[in-house]
Amino acid sequence: MELHLGGVNKQVFLQSSLCSQEGQS
């Protein structure tokens, strides 16, 4: 699967942000 690293990084960054928010809550 040749996906744009930028798109993948964005998805990972968003997921990490959500996990961080849930952890801080």
Rosetta blueprint (number, residue, H / E / L):
1 M L
2 E L
3 L L
4 H L
5 L H
6 G H
7 G H
8 V H
9 N H
10 K H
11 Q H
12 V H
13 F H
14 L H
15 Q H
16 S H
17 S H
18 L H
19 C H
20 S H
21 Q H
22 E H
23 G H
24 Q H
25 S L
